[in-house]
């Protein structure tokens, strides 16, 4: 049974989308997903399902919409995709917590970086359904403007690495 990693958008950030991870786990289990595990409070959940990725994403988004009153946005990735995202991360000298990966629901448009405003030396690289952004002063202080990030959800490289490790352990346990 494949392992999926679901990344939820705008969960427990700035007072919006309040969702306890125990509730997220219960929602996933009620949908029939197996071996459900959450990681930190920002809406990361790993589980197994034999269902197709599009079906898993749709069902989870609908269930979360009912629980939260609106659909938060769900982005799914496989263990192999996360491994590749970690392995191909640009900016090798960046601190991992200063390198954010924005996970997009679809491939980034060809002009994704055209409207980039990076007053603090931020750098961005598009790689399919992800956009990597290096924030030399940290994302909290940055004045970066990049409209292409809006539909996605971001995690720092430390979090992405941990999710990839957790997914690998789940697969190896099988």
Kinemage of the C-alpha trace (Angstrom):
@kinemage 1
@onewidth
@group {chain A} dominant
@subgroup {mainchain}
@vectorlist {calphas} color= white
{ca unk a 1} P 0.000 0.000 0.000
{ca unk a 2} L 1.585 3.335 -1.019
{ca unk a 3} L 2.516 5.980 1.526
{ca unk a 4} L 1.107 9.449 0.934
{ca unk a 5} L 2.212 12.679 2.568
{ca unk a 6} L -0.557 15.269 2.776
{ca unk a 7} L 0.392 18.896 3.344
{ca unk a 8} L -2.490 21.100 4.403
{ca unk a 9} L -2.598 24.778 3.530
{ca unk a 10} L -3.144 27.491 6.172
{ca unk a 11} L -3.541 25.163 9.153
{ca unk a 12} L -2.707 26.554 12.609
{ca unk a 13} L -0.948 29.579 11.094
{ca unk a 14} L -1.719 33.088 12.318
{ca unk a 15} L -4.932 32.063 14.051
{ca unk a 16} L -6.547 30.559 10.937
{ca unk a 17} L -7.590 27.010 10.217
{ca unk a 18} L -7.398 25.689 13.777
{ca unk a 19} L -7.131 21.917 13.661
{ca unk a 20} L -5.729 19.661 16.356
{ca unk a 21} L -3.457 16.986 14.942
{ca unk a 22} L -5.434 14.340 16.869
{ca unk a 23} L -8.542 15.474 14.975
{ca unk a 24} L -6.643 15.365 11.660
{ca unk a 25} L -5.548 11.814 12.464
{ca unk a 26} L -9.141 10.818 13.304
{ca unk a 27} L -10.433 12.309 10.035
{ca unk a 28} L -7.852 10.330 8.065
{ca unk a 29} L -8.654 7.107 9.907
{ca unk a 30} L -12.394 7.638 9.315
{ca unk a 31} L -11.607 7.861 5.582
{ca unk a 32} L -10.034 4.403 5.796
{ca unk a 33} L -6.410 5.514 5.575
{ca unk a 34} L -3.980 3.219 7.415
{ca unk a 35} L -0.944 3.852 9.646
{ca unk a 36} L -1.834 7.541 10.054
{ca unk a 37} L 0.890 9.737 11.569
{ca unk a 38} L 1.011 13.510 11.976
{ca unk a 39} L 4.070 15.697 12.273
{ca unk a 40} L 4.157 19.046 14.097
{ca unk a 41} L 1.133 21.321 14.256
{ca unk a 42} L 1.211 22.793 10.751
{ca unk a 43} L -0.920 20.221 8.945
{ca unk a 44} L 1.394 17.395 7.911
{ca unk a 45} L -0.017 13.889 7.837
{ca unk a 46} L 1.339 10.607 6.475
{ca unk a 47} L -0.744 7.522 5.789
{ca unk a 48} L -1.223 4.520 3.542
{ca unk a 49} L -3.988 4.100 1.001
{ca unk a 50} L -4.577 1.922 -2.042
{ca unk a 51} L -6.736 4.652 -3.567
{ca unk a 52} L -5.504 6.797 -6.448
{ca unk a 53} L -3.788 10.050 -5.507
{ca unk a 54} L -6.556 12.245 -6.977
{ca unk a 55} L -9.230 10.326 -5.039
{ca unk a 56} L -7.266 10.518 -1.775
{ca unk a 57} L -6.725 14.257 -2.209
{ca unk a 58} L -10.400 14.930 -3.052
{ca unk a 59} L -11.784 12.812 -0.200
{ca unk a 60} L -9.420 14.350 2.373
{ca unk a 61} L -10.168 17.881 1.194
{ca unk a 62} L -13.942 17.265 1.367
{ca unk a 63} L -13.707 15.773 4.884
{ca unk a 64} L -11.535 18.675 6.091
{ca unk a 65} L -13.958 21.141 4.506
{ca unk a 66} L -16.779 19.675 6.581
{ca unk a 67} L -14.690 19.752 9.772
{ca unk a 68} L -13.308 23.276 9.270
{ca unk a 69} L -16.210 24.938 7.493
{ca unk a 70} L -14.083 25.518 4.389
{ca unk a 71} L -11.620 23.489 2.380
{ca unk a 72} L -8.062 24.304 3.454
{ca unk a 73} L -6.263 23.038 0.362
{ca unk a 74} L -4.547 19.671 0.365
{ca unk a 75} L -1.362 18.867 -1.527
{ca unk a 76} L -0.260 15.230 -1.751
{ca unk a 77} L 3.183 13.883 -2.470
{ca unk a 78} L 4.658 10.384 -2.446
{ca unk a 79} L 7.711 9.264 -0.529
{ca unk a 80} L 9.721 9.156 -3.775
{ca unk a 81} L 8.677 12.688 -4.662
{ca unk a 82} L 9.761 13.951 -1.234
{ca unk a 83} L 13.080 12.139 -1.566
{ca unk a 84} L 13.655 13.856 -4.925
{ca unk a 85} L 12.649 17.248 -3.530
{ca unk a 86} L 15.218 16.893 -0.742
{ca unk a 87} L 17.928 15.515 -3.042
{ca unk a 88} L 17.447 18.259 -5.640
{ca unk a 89} L 17.206 21.206 -3.270
{ca unk a 90} L 19.156 24.164 -4.644
{ca unk a 91} L 21.113 26.612 -2.486
{ca unk a 92} L 23.409 24.059 -0.787
{ca unk a 93} L 24.878 26.716 1.508
{ca unk a 94} L 21.483 27.882 2.816
{ca unk a 95} L 20.470 27.030 6.363
{ca unk a 96} L 17.727 24.382 6.014
{ca unk a 97} L 15.274 26.443 8.067
{ca unk a 98} L 15.869 29.410 5.707
{ca unk a 99} L 15.061 27.336 2.610
{ca unk a 100} L 11.332 26.901 2.080
{ca unk a 101} L 9.762 24.508 -0.364
{ca unk a 102} L 6.369 25.643 -1.619
{ca unk a 103} L 4.279 22.678 -2.684
{ca unk a 104} L 1.863 23.629 -5.454
{ca unk a 105} L -1.290 21.743 -6.446
{ca unk a 106} L -0.180 21.780 -10.110
{ca unk a 107} L 2.961 22.463 -12.107
{ca unk a 108} L 4.196 26.034 -11.715
{ca unk a 109} L 3.513 28.186 -14.768
{ca unk a 110} L 6.446 29.003 -17.040
{ca unk a 111} L 6.294 32.646 -15.928
{ca unk a 112} L 6.140 31.806 -12.195
{ca unk a 113} L 9.177 33.929 -11.311
{ca unk a 114} L 8.381 36.883 -13.599
{ca unk a 115} L 6.718 38.889 -10.805
{ca unk a 116} L 9.320 38.077 -8.155
{ca unk a 117} L 10.125 40.998 -5.853
{ca unk a 118} L 13.065 40.052 -3.620
{ca unk a 119} L 14.240 43.129 -1.694
{ca unk a 120} L 16.231 41.143 0.866
{ca unk a 121} L 18.239 39.004 -1.543
{ca unk a 122} L 15.794 36.110 -1.671
{ca unk a 123} L 16.338 33.606 -4.466
{ca unk a 124} L 13.787 31.253 -6.008
{ca unk a 125} L 13.961 28.185 -8.234
{ca unk a 126} L 11.012 26.466 -9.882
{ca unk a 127} L 11.070 22.667 -10.106
{ca unk a 128} L 7.816 21.254 -11.464
{ca unk a 129} L 5.169 21.413 -8.732
{ca unk a 130} L 7.569 22.987 -6.223
{ca unk a 131} L 9.163 26.374 -5.813
{ca unk a 132} L 12.232 26.568 -3.601
{ca unk a 133} L 12.844 29.953 -1.942
{ca unk a 134} L 15.973 30.853 -0.003
{ca unk a 135} L 15.343 33.581 2.584
{ca unk a 136} L 18.785 34.894 3.671
{ca unk a 137} L 17.224 36.889 6.559
{ca unk a 138} L 14.531 34.329 7.339
{ca unk a 139} L 11.000 34.168 5.982
{ca unk a 140} L 9.472 35.975 8.957
{ca unk a 141} L 11.271 39.247 8.204
{ca unk a 142} L 11.258 38.947 4.428
{ca unk a 143} L 9.346 41.344 2.197
{ca unk a 144} L 9.357 38.839 -0.688
{ca unk a 145} L 6.492 39.049 -3.149
{ca unk a 146} L 5.908 36.082 -5.420
{ca unk a 147} L 2.282 35.594 -6.534
{ca unk a 148} L 3.010 32.072 -7.851
{ca unk a 149} L 3.339 30.876 -4.222
{ca unk a 150} L -0.288 31.737 -3.348
{ca unk a 151} L -1.969 28.403 -4.217
{ca unk a 152} L 0.703 26.375 -2.430
{ca unk a 153} L 1.796 25.550 1.062
{ca unk a 154} L 5.380 25.902 2.275
{ca unk a 155} L 7.585 23.825 4.554
{ca unk a 156} L 11.202 24.446 5.449
{ca unk a 157} L 13.792 21.945 4.307
{ca unk a 158} L 14.175 20.497 7.833
{ca unk a 159} L 10.461 19.613 7.854
{ca unk a 160} L 10.579 18.168 4.336
{ca unk a 161} L 13.567 16.007 5.326
{ca unk a 162} L 11.761 14.744 8.425
{ca unk a 163} L 8.606 13.919 6.447
{ca unk a 164} L 10.729 12.036 3.891
{ca unk a 165} L 12.402 10.074 6.721
{ca unk a 166} L 9.037 9.232 8.270
{ca unk a 167} L 7.653 8.095 4.892
{ca unk a 168} L 10.751 5.934 4.289
{ca unk a 169} L 10.367 4.314 7.723
{ca unk a 170} L 6.708 3.568 6.988
{ca unk a 171} L 7.592 1.934 3.665
{ca unk a 172} L 10.516 0.023 5.142
{ca unk a 173} L 8.279 -1.314 7.922
{ca unk a 174} L 6.214 -3.091 5.316
